[in-house]
């Protein structure tokens, strides 16, 4: 009678000690999930999601305070990746209009140099009183620059489709 | 294993009941007169587009270099006849999207004046590098349709010490007979090209695989190759897609090319018969690739047959030459299985174009798809050993990663699965879509890594600038303090100095 009680108690004590030790040694600083989401984000801290930078948005998404598709720079693909990681479904309503990039309308640009100071990836180039231009490969389409432009010369446009990146439509199946 | 596999040793693929190759294949080769306008695209190959060397208004001669190769994997472009450069700009590409691409438009003058070509008496006295150089300068690319530049391919073969050349005379696509035509009419050129290529690659033998539905071509090639023991003409069963390099290699050598690897890694190099003929012209006669044999075929064509046409001729001019007996319901560049449906006829031909089909409505009957009945016909037909029905199901469920893991990348887009599907499912389009989507995601990932770096660099720069500003302010402050201290010391010292003096 006494043997099982004692042995179970001893086992419990040992496991308790191991668990207590592991909790101290292998403790995770911060939320691992948030870190994982931060890694997926564009990392440009553009602020277009209205959260303080990409890390702020990541923790808000994990807490459920922000939608998984709140990042304009990441677009549909990031939203899908985050949704898959968190195991939530993307609402069909949030249809993506496709990736966009900033385009400077040369006839209205006054060369005020405000937009390129706002760009988180230095994608807008130019100087004071010179017409600015956008480096296509560096632009994430976050839209930070469009808020700064006093004349509305910079706007987000869909990336033009070329032969290289054109793709077949997914064919419809039998109804 | 079915009876067919027991008899022929080939279990995969399909065999269309009527391959529609004749009567076009039996009509003697015709030479197309120079059209009034030619549009020569700058990207007719795998790799970087060629860079134009001429300006609008320049006079060009036949065989003149008009655009130079850019980078290692690229090919130059030459003028097919003499004339004046009318435009350098965009024309509709032979692509299902109907998007434009860059081309040089030449208004021909009908004089057909040529530059002088540098001929070589004995190509076997040249070093392999010199031959590769001549092949590269002639702008030769794989004419079977893959359009990989031939010079880097030969160099790759030498690097991998390829021992056997596999010469592809399969031409398995229905309707097409341009390779058949070149083997029948120019067999000596083909065999000479094979020998030159063997010398360039360092291969000791060559096997020419020709489908057994081309007895005339087999006979002509055997005759041309009879003096060369190292070249073997091998009839292979007519089975689509025999013209695919992996399938031809498997039938001719019994070896299987590993997934994702090139044939060179197992000591083989595959080249098309038309490419070999072009190599003969380039190395022996110094003649660049500016024309090729194009099959003009289909129910709507009045006089179907093979036509020696300049590269860059508009499809409408080619069809006008062959004549149309009815309004075509669909225009296709290439064969009916893997060809490209053209948006309209104002599209130029390219180096890789072996045929133009003008098909009637009866030839392209489209049946709406019905649900998959899991009969497994596609599994049996797939020459790459894939499971098309499962791939399709994964893709339609949006799981591209699983489709990729199931070997989507090995898919040739040959169309056998869709051809045999009793439910008429659009399998090839599904796979093409998925491949494009996977590519796009990979590009997007690269891009986001790049922008992340940029953002980080900017952050560091801003921090550095802020730090430098603070340091500069501190320096100025210290300087000012030092100046003030010095001034104060001077003030204090002056009277005492004066007192001392």
HADDOCK unambig.tbl for C-alpha pairs under 7 A between the chains (distance, minus, plus):
assign (segid A and resid 42 and name CA) (segid B and resid 448 and name CA) 5.84 0.50 0.50
assign (segid A and resid 42 and name CA) (segid B and resid 452 and name CA) 5.79 0.50 0.50
assign (segid A and resid 43 and name CA) (segid B and resid 452 and name CA) 5.28 0.50 0.50
assign (segid A and resid 43 and name CA) (segid B and resid 455 and name CA) 6.83 0.50 0.50
assign (segid A and resid 44 and name CA) (segid B and resid 452 and name CA) 6.05 0.50 0.50
assign (segid A and resid 44 and name CA) (segid B and resid 455 and name CA) 4.95 0.50 0.50
assign (segid A and resid 120 and name CA) (segid B and resid 455 and name CA) 5.58 0.50 0.50
assign (segid A and resid 121 and name CA) (segid B and resid 451 and name CA) 6.10 0.50 0.50
assign (segid A and resid 121 and name CA) (segid B and resid 454 and name CA) 5.03 0.50 0.50
assign (segid A and resid 121 and name CA) (segid B and resid 455 and name CA) 4.54 0.50 0.50
assign (segid A and resid 121 and name CA) (segid B and resid 458 and name CA) 6.66 0.50 0.50
assign (segid A and resid 122 and name CA) (segid B and resid 458 and name CA) 6.97 0.50 0.50
assign (segid A and resid 138 and name CA) (segid B and resid 451 and name CA) 5.78 0.50 0.50
assign (segid A and resid 163 and name CA) (segid B and resid 99 and name CA) 6.36 0.50 0.50
assign (segid A and resid 167 and name CA) (segid B and resid 433 and name CA) 6.05 0.50 0.50
assign (segid A and resid 167 and name CA) (segid B and resid 436 and name CA) 5.49 0.50 0.50
assign (segid A and resid 168 and name CA) (segid B and resid 429 and name CA) 6.78 0.50 0.50
assign (segid A and resid 168 and name CA) (segid B and resid 432 and name CA) 6.50 0.50 0.50
assign (segid A and resid 168 and name CA) (segid B and resid 433 and name CA) 4.71 0.50 0.50
assign (segid A and resid 169 and name CA) (segid B and resid 433 and name CA) 6.09 0.50 0.50
assign (segid A and resid 170 and name CA) (segid B and resid 430 and name CA) 5.81 0.50 0.50
assign (segid A and resid 170 and name CA) (segid B and resid 433 and name CA) 5.74 0.50 0.50
assign (segid A and resid 171 and name CA) (segid B and resid 426 and name CA) 6.69 0.50 0.50
assign (segid A and resid 171 and name CA) (segid B and resid 429 and name CA) 6.64 0.50 0.50
assign (segid A and resid 171 and name CA) (segid B and resid 430 and name CA) 6.08 0.50 0.50
assign (segid A and resid 173 and name CA) (segid B and resid 369 and name CA) 6.58 0.50 0.50
assign (segid A and resid 174 and name CA) (segid B and resid 369 and name CA) 5.35 0.50 0.50
assign (segid A and resid 174 and name CA) (segid B and resid 370 and name CA) 4.73 0.50 0.50
assign (segid A and resid 174 and name CA) (segid B and resid 371 and name CA) 5.45 0.50 0.50
